[in-house]
Amino acid sequence: MVNRPGCVLVLACAALAASARPTLAQQTLNLSVGYVMVPAADRGDTDILLIEHADLAFNVKDFNGPTLGGEWLVPIGSHFEAGAGLSFFRRTVPTTHVRTAPDGSAIGRELHLRQLPIALTVRMLPLGQSYSVQPYFGGGVAVVNWRFSDSGDFVGPDRTIAREQYEASANAVGPMMLLGLRIAGETIAYGFEGRFQSARGSFGPVFARLQNPELDLGNWTMQFTTGLRFGE
């Protein structure tokens, strides 16, 4: 049995769709601004953030931060779209070692993460492109160009301290899912979208004195979009 709030929501969506002004299927060039949320749960034992967390004072959520992006959308019929987009995310997290130096001072380190995902997506518009109000969902693949660095004071087994810097970069590939809603006019569209990206980076056999570390590049992104529409 459908509850009252569910009925109200369904009726409201139906009324909105029925009263919306029809619009043409057009290409769209989107610009987006959003917020990336890096999950702390379900990270593998070899994940570098989980390993570093044992010795350094920081939280994985410290890597949450703003992101900017752009995307080109091309209609495929009236109910589908293909998209190609690029976004940029960078975060530097200052931290300290759980130990202190022999003189009692803090041992400082910086962790730096940058991601540059290229997303190739296909989305479905249940109401089609014939209405201004356009909910959609879809998925695709993300090619993530990433860079991670660990720099500062490293503590040796005998408690000697050495200033070192390590950096690694590579590309990782993984799936992406998205869900959103936009209001499309003749020349301008705006909306809200949520995305989930999954990928994993590898550092090789040794990085920052660690053996075979990996990096979970998965994250959630919530973003606002503004699009320029053109063509037919």
Phi and psi restraints in degrees (value plus and minus 20) as a CYANA .aco file:
   2 VAL   PHI     -99.9   -59.9
   2 VAL   PSI     110.7   150.7
   3 ASN   PHI     -96.9   -56.9
   3 ASN   PSI     148.4   188.4
   4 ARG   PHI     -82.7   -42.7
   4 ARG   PSI     -65.9   -25.9
   5 PRO   PHI     -79.2   -39.2
   5 PRO   PSI     -55.4   -15.4
   6 GLY   PHI     -85.8   -45.8
   6 GLY   PSI     -61.5   -21.5
   7 CYS   PHI     -82.4   -42.4
   7 CYS   PSI     -62.6   -22.6
   8 VAL   PHI     -82.1   -42.1
   8 VAL   PSI     -62.3   -22.3
   9 LEU   PHI     -84.6   -44.6
   9 LEU   PSI     -64.9   -24.9
  10 VAL   PHI     -81.8   -41.8
  10 VAL   PSI     -65.2   -25.2
  11 LEU   PHI     -85.6   -45.6
  11 LEU   PSI     -57.3   -17.3
  12 ALA   PHI     -86.4   -46.4
  12 ALA   PSI     -62.3   -22.3
  13 CYS   PHI     -84.4   -44.4
  13 CYS   PSI     -60.8   -20.8
  14 ALA   PHI     -84.5   -44.5
  14 ALA   PSI     -62.2   -22.2
  15 ALA   PHI     -85.6   -45.6
  15 ALA   PSI     -60.2   -20.2
  16 LEU   PHI     -84.1   -44.1
  16 LEU   PSI     -65.5   -25.5
  17 ALA   PHI     -84.6   -44.6
  17 ALA   PSI     -58.8   -18.8
  18 ALA   PHI     -89.1   -49.1
  18 ALA   PSI     -52.2   -12.2
  19 SER   PHI    -112.8   -72.8
  19 SER   PSI     -27.2    12.8
  20 ALA   PHI     -90.0   -50.0
  20 ALA   PSI     128.2   168.2
  21 ARG   PHI     -96.4   -56.4
  21 ARG   PSI     108.7   148.7
  22 PRO   PHI     -79.6   -39.6
  22 PRO   PSI     130.2   170.2
  23 THR   PHI    -160.6  -120.6
  23 THR   PSI     139.6   179.6
  24 LEU   PHI    -102.3   -62.3
  24 LEU   PSI     134.1   174.1
  25 ALA   PHI     -94.8   -54.8
  25 ALA   PSI      98.1   138.1
  26 GLN   PHI    -154.4  -114.4
  26 GLN   PSI     138.9   178.9
  27 GLN   PHI     -94.0   -54.0
  27 GLN   PSI     132.6   172.6
  28 THR   PHI    -157.0  -117.0
  28 THR   PSI     113.6   153.6
  29 LEU   PHI    -126.6   -86.6
  29 LEU   PSI      88.7   128.7
  30 ASN   PHI    -116.6   -76.6
  30 ASN   PSI     122.3   162.3
  31 LEU   PHI    -137.9   -97.9
  31 LEU   PSI     119.5   159.5
  32 SER   PHI    -154.9  -114.9
  32 SER   PSI     129.4   169.4
  33 VAL   PHI    -153.2  -113.2
  33 VAL   PSI     114.0   154.0
  34 GLY   PHI    -176.2  -136.2
  34 GLY   PSI    -183.9  -143.9
  35 TYR   PHI    -157.0  -117.0
  35 TYR   PSI     106.0   146.0
  36 VAL   PHI    -114.2   -74.2
  36 VAL   PSI     113.0   153.0
  37 MET   PHI    -138.4   -98.4
  37 MET   PSI      96.1   136.1
  38 VAL   PHI    -111.9   -71.9
  38 VAL   PSI      97.3   137.3
  39 PRO   PHI     -91.7   -51.7
  39 PRO   PSI     120.6   160.6
  40 ALA   PHI    -112.1   -72.1
  40 ALA   PSI     -46.0    -6.0
  41 ALA   PHI    -100.2   -60.2
  41 ALA   PSI     136.3   176.3
  42 ASP   PHI      42.7    82.7
  42 ASP   PSI       7.8    47.8
  43 ARG   PHI    -105.7   -65.7
  43 ARG   PSI     117.1   157.1
  44 GLY   PHI     -89.0   -49.0
  44 GLY   PSI     143.7   183.7
  45 ASP   PHI     -82.5   -42.5
  45 ASP   PSI     -42.7    -2.7
  46 THR   PHI    -113.6   -73.6
  46 THR   PSI     -17.4    22.6
  47 ASP   PHI     -88.2   -48.2
  47 ASP   PSI     111.7   151.7
  48 ILE   PHI     -86.3   -46.3
  48 ILE   PSI     -52.6   -12.6
  49 LEU   PHI     -88.7   -48.7
  49 LEU   PSI     -56.3   -16.3
  50 LEU   PHI     -89.8   -49.8
  50 LEU   PSI     -60.3   -20.3
  51 ILE   PHI     -85.5   -45.5
  51 ILE   PSI     -67.3   -27.3
  52 GLU   PHI     -85.2   -45.2
  52 GLU   PSI     -50.2   -10.2
  53 HIS   PHI     -82.3   -42.3
  53 HIS   PSI     -44.2    -4.2
  54 ALA   PHI     -89.5   -49.5
  54 ALA   PSI     -46.5    -6.5
  55 ASP   PHI    -133.3   -93.3
  55 ASP   PSI     -38.7     1.3
  56 LEU   PHI    -137.2   -97.2
  56 LEU   PSI     127.8   167.8
  57 ALA   PHI    -111.2   -71.2
  57 ALA   PSI      75.9   115.9
  58 PHE   PHI    -181.7  -141.7
  58 PHE   PSI     147.4   187.4
  59 ASN   PHI    -135.5   -95.5
  59 ASN   PSI     125.6   165.6
  60 VAL   PHI     -78.7   -38.7
  60 VAL   PSI     -54.4   -14.4
  61 LYS   PHI     -86.3   -46.3
  61 LYS   PSI     -31.8     8.2
  62 ASP   PHI     -83.3   -43.3
  62 ASP   PSI     -38.9     1.1
  63 PHE   PHI    -104.2   -64.2
  63 PHE   PSI     -22.7    17.3
  64 ASN   PHI     -84.7   -44.7
  64 ASN   PSI     123.8   163.8
  65 GLY   PHI    -197.6  -157.6
  65 GLY   PSI     157.9   197.9
  66 PRO   PHI     -93.6   -53.6
  66 PRO   PSI     137.8   177.8
  67 THR   PHI    -162.0  -122.0
  67 THR   PSI     131.3   171.3
  68 LEU   PHI    -145.4  -105.4
  68 LEU   PSI     129.1   169.1
  69 GLY   PHI    -179.0  -139.0
  69 GLY   PSI     149.5   189.5
  70 GLY   PHI    -162.5  -122.5
  70 GLY   PSI     132.0   172.0
  71 GLU   PHI    -172.7  -132.7
  71 GLU   PSI     122.3   162.3
  72 TRP   PHI    -130.0   -90.0
  72 TRP   PSI     104.1   144.1
  73 LEU   PHI    -134.7   -94.7
  73 LEU   PSI     112.8   152.8
  74 VAL   PHI    -144.1  -104.1
  74 VAL   PSI     105.5   145.5
  75 PRO   PHI     -88.8   -48.8
  75 PRO   PSI     123.2   163.2
  76 ILE   PHI    -141.3  -101.3
  76 ILE   PSI      76.2   116.2
  77 GLY   PHI      51.4    91.4
  77 GLY   PSI    -173.9  -133.9
  78 SER   PHI    -120.9   -80.9
  78 SER   PSI     -31.6     8.4
  79 HIS   PHI    -141.6  -101.6
  79 HIS   PSI     -16.1    23.9
  80 PHE   PHI    -155.7  -115.7
  80 PHE   PSI     136.5   176.5
  81 GLU   PHI    -161.7  -121.7
  81 GLU   PSI     126.3   166.3
  82 ALA   PHI    -128.9   -88.9
  82 ALA   PSI     121.6   161.6
  83 GLY   PHI    -154.5  -114.5
  83 GLY   PSI     129.0   169.0
  84 ALA   PHI    -155.7  -115.7
  84 ALA   PSI     104.0   144.0
  85 GLY   PHI    -163.5  -123.5
  85 GLY   PSI     144.9   184.9
  86 LEU   PHI    -158.3  -118.3
  86 LEU   PSI     116.2   156.2
  87 SER   PHI    -154.3  -114.3
  87 SER   PSI     146.0   186.0
  88 PHE   PHI    -156.6  -116.6
  88 PHE   PSI     111.1   151.1
  89 PHE   PHI    -161.8  -121.8
  89 PHE   PSI     110.9   150.9
  90 ARG   PHI    -164.5  -124.5
  90 ARG   PSI     118.5   158.5
  91 ARG   PHI    -168.4  -128.4
  91 ARG   PSI     112.9   152.9
  92 THR   PHI    -135.9   -95.9
  92 THR   PSI     106.8   146.8
  93 VAL   PHI    -136.3   -96.3
  93 VAL   PSI      89.5   129.5
  94 PRO   PHI     -95.3   -55.3
  94 PRO   PSI     120.5   160.5
  95 THR   PHI    -169.1  -129.1
  95 THR   PSI     150.4   190.4
  96 THR   PHI    -151.9  -111.9
  96 THR   PSI     133.4   173.4
  97 HIS   PHI     -92.0   -52.0
  97 HIS   PSI     128.4   168.4
  98 VAL   PHI     -86.0   -46.0
  98 VAL   PSI     -43.6    -3.6
  99 ARG   PHI    -107.2   -67.2
  99 ARG   PSI     148.5   188.5
 100 THR   PHI    -137.7   -97.7
 100 THR   PSI     141.5   181.5
 101 ALA   PHI     -87.7   -47.7
 101 ALA   PSI     142.5   182.5
 102 PRO   PHI     -73.4   -33.4
 102 PRO   PSI     -49.2    -9.2
 103 ASP   PHI    -108.3   -68.3
 103 ASP   PSI     -14.4    25.6
 104 GLY   PHI      69.7   109.7
 104 GLY   PSI     -21.4    18.6
 105 SER   PHI    -101.5   -61.5
 105 SER   PSI     140.7   180.7
 106 ALA   PHI     -93.3   -53.3
 106 ALA   PSI     129.4   169.4
 107 ILE   PHI    -125.6   -85.6
 107 ILE   PSI      86.4   126.4
 108 GLY   PHI    -111.6   -71.6
 108 GLY   PSI     124.8   164.8
 109 ARG   PHI    -161.2  -121.2
 109 ARG   PSI     139.4   179.4
 110 GLU   PHI    -149.2  -109.2
 110 GLU   PSI     112.2   152.2
 111 LEU   PHI    -129.9   -89.9
 111 LEU   PSI     110.6   150.6
 112 HIS   PHI    -146.7  -106.7
 112 HIS   PSI     109.6   149.6
 113 LEU   PHI    -148.7  -108.7
 113 LEU   PSI     110.6   150.6
 114 ARG   PHI    -150.2  -110.2
 114 ARG   PSI     115.8   155.8
 115 GLN   PHI    -148.4  -108.4
 115 GLN   PSI     118.6   158.6
 116 LEU   PHI    -152.3  -112.3
 116 LEU   PSI      61.6   101.6
 117 PRO   PHI    -101.5   -61.5
 117 PRO   PSI     116.3   156.3
 118 ILE   PHI    -124.5   -84.5
 118 ILE   PSI      99.0   139.0
 119 ALA   PHI    -131.0   -91.0
 119 ALA   PSI     107.8   147.8
 120 LEU   PHI    -132.8   -92.8
 120 LEU   PSI      95.4   135.4
 121 THR   PHI    -151.6  -111.6
 121 THR   PSI     139.8   179.8
 122 VAL   PHI    -149.5  -109.5
 122 VAL   PSI     112.6   152.6
 123 ARG   PHI    -147.0  -107.0
 123 ARG   PSI     132.0   172.0
 124 MET   PHI    -131.0   -91.0
 124 MET   PSI     116.2   156.2
 125 LEU   PHI    -129.7   -89.7
 125 LEU   PSI      81.1   121.1
 126 PRO   PHI     -76.7   -36.7
 126 PRO   PSI     -56.2   -16.2
 127 LEU   PHI    -106.3   -66.3
 127 LEU   PSI     -24.9    15.1
 128 GLY   PHI      58.0    98.0
 128 GLY   PSI    -196.7  -156.7
 129 GLN   PHI    -112.0   -72.0
 129 GLN   PSI     -10.3    29.7
 130 SER   PHI    -106.8   -66.8
 130 SER   PSI     -21.3    18.7
 131 TYR   PHI    -147.6  -107.6
 131 TYR   PSI     134.3   174.3
 132 SER   PHI     -88.8   -48.8
 132 SER   PSI     -54.8   -14.8
 133 VAL   PHI    -106.8   -66.8
 133 VAL   PSI      97.6   137.6
 134 GLN   PHI    -151.3  -111.3
 134 GLN   PSI      70.6   110.6
 135 PRO   PHI     -91.8   -51.8
 135 PRO   PSI     132.8   172.8
 136 TYR   PHI    -176.4  -136.4
 136 TYR   PSI     140.1   180.1
 137 PHE   PHI    -169.1  -129.1
 137 PHE   PSI     140.1   180.1
 138 GLY   PHI     156.8   196.8
 138 GLY   PSI    -182.9  -142.9
 139 GLY   PHI    -189.9  -149.9
 139 GLY   PSI    -197.9  -157.9
 140 GLY   PHI     153.3   193.3
 140 GLY   PSI    -167.6  -127.6
 141 VAL   PHI    -149.1  -109.1
 141 VAL   PSI     123.2   163.2
 142 ALA   PHI    -136.6   -96.6
 142 ALA   PSI     109.9   149.9
 143 VAL   PHI    -124.1   -84.1
 143 VAL   PSI      87.7   127.7
 144 VAL   PHI    -121.3   -81.3
 144 VAL   PSI      91.9   131.9
 145 ASN   PHI    -105.2   -65.2
 145 ASN   PSI      98.5   138.5
 146 TRP   PHI    -147.5  -107.5
 146 TRP   PSI     135.2   175.2
 147 ARG   PHI    -162.3  -122.3
 147 ARG   PSI     115.0   155.0
 148 PHE   PHI    -152.6  -112.6
 148 PHE   PSI     115.6   155.6
 149 SER   PHI    -153.7  -113.7
 149 SER   PSI     129.8   169.8
 150 ASP   PHI    -153.2  -113.2
 150 ASP   PSI      92.7   132.7
 151 SER   PHI    -157.4  -117.4
 151 SER   PSI     130.7   170.7
 152 GLY   PHI     116.6   156.6
 152 GLY   PSI    -168.1  -128.1
 153 ASP   PHI    -115.6   -75.6
 153 ASP   PSI     102.8   142.8
 154 PHE   PHI    -126.2   -86.2
 154 PHE   PSI     118.5   158.5
 155 VAL   PHI    -117.8   -77.8
 155 VAL   PSI     105.0   145.0
 156 GLY   PHI    -103.5   -63.5
 156 GLY   PSI     152.1   192.1
 157 PRO   PHI     -78.2   -38.2
 157 PRO   PSI     -51.7   -11.7
 158 ASP   PHI    -114.5   -74.5
 158 ASP   PSI      -3.7    36.3
 159 ARG   PHI      50.7    90.7
 159 ARG   PSI      -5.4    34.6
 160 THR   PHI     -94.3   -54.3
 160 THR   PSI     128.7   168.7
 161 ILE   PHI    -136.7   -96.7
 161 ILE   PSI     108.6   148.6
 162 ALA   PHI    -150.4  -110.4
 162 ALA   PSI     118.1   158.1
 163 ARG   PHI    -104.8   -64.8
 163 ARG   PSI     102.4   142.4
 164 GLU   PHI    -159.6  -119.6
 164 GLU   PSI     141.9   181.9
 165 GLN   PHI    -161.1  -121.1
 165 GLN   PSI     112.2   152.2
 166 TYR   PHI    -146.7  -106.7
 166 TYR   PSI     122.0   162.0
 167 GLU   PHI    -165.9  -125.9
 167 GLU   PSI     119.8   159.8
 168 ALA   PHI    -160.5  -120.5
 168 ALA   PSI     127.1   167.1
 169 SER   PHI    -168.0  -128.0
 169 SER   PSI     130.4   170.4
 170 ALA   PHI    -190.6  -150.6
 170 ALA   PSI    -194.7  -154.7
 171 ASN   PHI    -136.6   -96.6
 171 ASN   PSI     122.6   162.6
 172 ALA   PHI    -153.1  -113.1
 172 ALA   PSI     128.2   168.2
 173 VAL   PHI    -141.0  -101.0
 173 VAL   PSI     118.7   158.7
 174 GLY   PHI    -183.9  -143.9
 174 GLY   PSI     151.4   191.4
 175 PRO   PHI     -97.3   -57.3
 175 PRO   PSI     139.2   179.2
 176 MET   PHI    -158.5  -118.5
 176 MET   PSI     120.6   160.6
 177 MET   PHI    -144.2  -104.2
 177 MET   PSI     131.3   171.3
 178 LEU   PHI    -167.6  -127.6
 178 LEU   PSI     135.6   175.6
 179 LEU   PHI    -170.1  -130.1
 179 LEU   PSI     112.8   152.8
 180 GLY   PHI    -180.5  -140.5
 180 GLY   PSI     158.4   198.4
 181 LEU   PHI    -165.7  -125.7
 181 LEU   PSI     112.5   152.5
 182 ARG   PHI    -154.5  -114.5
 182 ARG   PSI     136.3   176.3
 183 ILE   PHI    -130.7   -90.7
 183 ILE   PSI      96.6   136.6
 184 ALA   PHI    -129.5   -89.5
 184 ALA   PSI      98.9   138.9
 185 GLY   PHI    -116.4   -76.4
 185 GLY   PSI    -187.0  -147.0
 186 GLU   PHI     -90.7   -50.7
 186 GLU   PSI     -56.5   -16.5
 187 THR   PHI    -143.5  -103.5
 187 THR   PSI     -39.1     0.9
 188 ILE   PHI    -148.2  -108.2
 188 ILE   PSI     119.7   159.7
 189 ALA   PHI    -151.1  -111.1
 189 ALA   PSI     125.9   165.9
 190 TYR   PHI    -163.3  -123.3
 190 TYR   PSI     132.8   172.8
 191 GLY   PHI    -193.1  -153.1
 191 GLY   PSI    -188.2  -148.2
 192 PHE   PHI    -153.9  -113.9
 192 PHE   PSI     121.7   161.7
 193 GLU   PHI    -164.3  -124.3
 193 GLU   PSI     124.1   164.1
 194 GLY   PHI    -137.0   -97.0
 194 GLY   PSI     118.4   158.4
 195 ARG   PHI    -152.0  -112.0
 195 ARG   PSI     129.0   169.0
 196 PHE   PHI    -147.1  -107.1
 196 PHE   PSI     108.4   148.4
 197 GLN   PHI    -137.8   -97.8
 197 GLN   PSI     119.1   159.1
 198 SER   PHI    -150.4  -110.4
 198 SER   PSI     105.1   145.1
 199 ALA   PHI    -183.8  -143.8
 199 ALA   PSI     143.3   183.3
 200 ARG   PHI    -160.2  -120.2
 200 ARG   PSI     110.2   150.2
 201 GLY   PHI    -121.8   -81.8
 201 GLY   PSI     129.0   169.0
 202 SER   PHI    -139.0   -99.0
 202 SER   PSI     116.7   156.7
 203 PHE   PHI    -113.3   -73.3
 203 PHE   PSI     -30.2     9.8
 204 GLY   PHI      74.9   114.9
 204 GLY   PSI    -190.7  -150.7
 205 PRO   PHI     -86.7   -46.7
 205 PRO   PSI     -52.0   -12.0
 206 VAL   PHI    -162.7  -122.7
 206 VAL   PSI     114.4   154.4
 207 PHE   PHI    -173.0  -133.0
 207 PHE   PSI     107.5   147.5
 208 ALA   PHI      31.8    71.8
 208 ALA   PSI      24.3    64.3
 209 ARG   PHI      48.0    88.0
 209 ARG   PSI      -6.3    33.7
 210 LEU   PHI    -128.7   -88.7
 210 LEU   PSI     129.3   169.3
 211 GLN   PHI    -117.5   -77.5
 211 GLN   PSI     101.7   141.7
 212 ASN   PHI      31.0    71.0
 212 ASN   PSI      28.4    68.4
 213 PRO   PHI     -95.2   -55.2
 213 PRO   PSI     136.8   176.8
 214 GLU   PHI    -148.8  -108.8
 214 GLU   PSI     151.5   191.5
 215 LEU   PHI    -157.6  -117.6
 215 LEU   PSI      98.7   138.7
 216 ASP   PHI     -95.1   -55.1
 216 ASP   PSI      95.4   135.4
 217 LEU   PHI    -116.5   -76.5
 217 LEU   PSI     -11.0    29.0
 218 GLY   PHI     -89.3   -49.3
 218 GLY   PSI     125.4   165.4
 219 ASN   PHI    -183.9  -143.9
 219 ASN   PSI     143.8   183.8
 220 TRP   PHI    -123.6   -83.6
 220 TRP   PSI     120.1   160.1
 221 THR   PHI    -148.4  -108.4
 221 THR   PSI     107.3   147.3
 222 MET   PHI    -130.6   -90.6
 222 MET   PSI     105.6   145.6
 223 GLN   PHI    -165.5  -125.5
 223 GLN   PSI     130.9   170.9
 224 PHE   PHI    -117.2   -77.2
 224 PHE   PSI     121.8   161.8
 225 THR   PHI    -144.0  -104.0
 225 THR   PSI     124.6   164.6
 226 THR   PHI    -152.4  -112.4
 226 THR   PSI     108.1   148.1
 227 GLY   PHI    -146.1  -106.1
 227 GLY   PSI     125.6   165.6
 228 LEU   PHI    -119.7   -79.7
 228 LEU   PSI     101.3   141.3
 229 ARG   PHI    -122.8   -82.8
 229 ARG   PSI     120.6   160.6
 230 PHE   PHI    -173.5  -133.5
 230 PHE   PSI     142.6   182.6
 231 GLY   PHI      58.4    98.4
 231 GLY   PSI    -189.1  -149.1
